Amino acid sequence: MKKYIILALAVILTLSLCACGGNNQTAGQNENTSATSSEVQPETSEPDTENGDNEVADNSAGETTPITLTIGDTVLNGYLNDSDPAKSLIAMLPLTVTLNDSDNDFCGDNLDIEYSEDDVQSGYKNGDLAFWPPASNFVIFVDDEENSANTGNLVILGKITEPQAALDALEGTIDVTIALAGEMDTPISEGTENSEEIETESETEVSEVKIKVTVGDTELFATLEDNATTQAIIEQMPMTLPMMDLYGREMCYRYGAYALPTDNLQSDGYEVGDIAYWAPGGSLVILYKQNGEQFERQHLGHIDSGVEVFENIGDVDVTFEVVDEP
């Protein structure tokens, strides 16, 4: 009897060991499977955590277009992404833009970039190339990415891939020639004659341009000068801007500090009816009343008559459009 009891206990112990082993093996298999999933999943569903991850993911997918940005004797390497807005820019290359230093970025010029609301985001990384729809500006972000979450209305086009030191070296107003990598092996001055023809035609079109300024049911007419700022503004017309009535003397629309190019800033008094651009605030202004103040500005043009319509009107939408000479 004792012999049978010992034999029964041995069988039970053997079965118990097999069950534990089976459970351990199954748990191990589950653990390995879980680990494999956690290692693979982030690479496909969370590629946006770091700059490096973005670049690796884009390059491995073959979805970036290498470009160069030439600033004087300096050539910076970068890429444009596979978005529709970036493709819109690629169709314009090579392209030279004039950008102004605005602390954490360089922005300016006026581009006709095709984009949708789905392309618009907030926040940026240092080195990002972007389009800012409110002023149709091209932007190079160079600093302060850690505080960029509240910087909105951005369409990210690509990125400069140089070290931060290359971004820190940029300063002042810069002319940037954007081109497909390898496209600018020859000096810019040796380009086709078409670029000179286009520039000449543009200057001819802008010289002494007549525009119509509409507020409510009132139509005013103005003559614009030929300068860098008026060229950038005319390219946006027709346009309707929400203008603020400020200081009892001017209607103002703010593009953003140094958003538009300038080439002839002057500090002196103004005449009633003057249209001007104040660069530090990026302000397009119509001066409708005199207070004797002098300030530095780019003179844009002059409204022929009727500017008193703006007196006591308050904030209002104002439409600007080019008109044919009578």
Steps between C-alpha positions, in 0.01 A plus 500: 500500500779736593665420169186602308469824696863594418442416131183717490681793657779471240249511214326809648836678545602423143172639363538814714850566363380465141217748559734763649740452216221541251381816670850644511555428134168655404575808710840528339351476156244770584772720645716464190207573275416810702860619490517454125186706457627780722826517310349510153187707552655843585709501181188505288239678712707757694769637267469861616666488841845626395657686207717205420203266486323731255798516268568126511136415435475742208830400341437130533164547331660699219255783564734801525655723235858616576554874457765763564455846645768741381561812710793699364795261504327261740314192376268320742362154429142401567195329362137560413239252612244310294204729574299686237621840629864387467432378148351840425830659607708248307322608182638854553865403547755644470363793698660790687322648802594795721457425871525721806639402841214468750677357807399133480451492125572659165188584304381706209431518130169387354432151365198347331499163678207263455384351829192375683387536861628148566854625429487770769653427841643660813859465620829452320852357531818704458595483133144455377407665171144625507229704329302752705164548324387825673773693314594238239851504650781248466655429841820339629471419872837519675434511874260453796334176387434410863257793526341463158180316593296821483644606164218416262390538139808310379532280194824302538672451165830337595813547707860619496717204597809698608612520867353769726819705465418563134160639599652715775737658245215654300434868567345815357312510172597207280439404138444124483507308174310170533580237239491126444824340616760525221297755307710799608845369404535802272493854638157656528607784269554247222138389503264527208397832353145424608571600860613846391200534272259400776659745742481783246138422420412492871661838561324646199163374618545641851623847395237766578220249548150630560292316758145523631442507875143407595347554843129433526337669201785750456768454236831684530782501247871504573831494316770264627873552459740243356686341792554162664209536740243603240609212277434254784163656579380525140565128455238437771229709332209489488487467876267600783668583831342553843650840587511657847432868564799613709606820674229703328724534194545170316344177381735211571543134401787308660673232295755435775837654582713546186269269305533699176824600326614863509759689298455870584414567864470869584437684824302819447151641513205381294217645298133422550412231248841331510516119490805372688662191652644506853745207505546438879130419533456379144223759474334606175342839580278760337563836667171690498571779751806712585653517847847623403681180601809378321585128484713263294301336224502382140287737293268299276269746332228758543120505487388774264199623701218398733719357777287680759253209468715317754450760774303347789420190292655255747636159404386404152576270204683678218541355150804574282513419129696606196306699239574567137602851406203695355 
